[in-house]
Amino acid sequence: MDSALASAAAIADQRQKIEQYRHILASVISSSPPDIPQAKRFLNHMVSDEVPLVVSRQLLQTFAQELGKLEPDSQKEVAHYALTQIQPRVVSFEEQVVVIREKLAELYESEQQWSRAAQMLSGIDLDSGIRMLDDTNKLSKCVQIARLYLEVSAV
């Protein structure tokens, strides 16, 4: 894995670099059973200074969208790890964080872990200057969070 990431990082052409990283990501996501340490190495590499921001954003977006292909326990572990690793540079990866948090919220909701689902959605910055959400979307997200917290008290 480390040599594959290093060789991808050394590619000068940005399109080829992204394609190589996508190939690595596909092998990590499709491994059976899921290779959690490899997924974590991939994440560490993506948020490192070795990878240009424009490349890491695209790859982390793809990663976030592909999370659902992992089994639930692996998905939770990798997603929480991703959020922790991205946190120091969260401003650079806001869109990716939103997708990861929404995927986790869906997963927790399907498991009827209402409070955890609400916490995931509550962590999304609805008033970010980078992401422009209209008032309807903000209200919809707030209502969804409130509904999840109400589910907790109904149990």
Secondary structure, 3 states (H helix, E strand, C coil): CHHHHHHHHHCCCHHHHHHHHHHHHHHHHHCCCCCHHHHHHHHHHHCCCCCCHHHHHHHHHHHHHHHHHCCHHHHHHHHHHHHHHHHHHHHHHHHHHHHHHHHHHHHHHHCCCHHHHHHHHHCCCCCCCCCCCCHHHHHHHHHHHHHHHHHHHHC
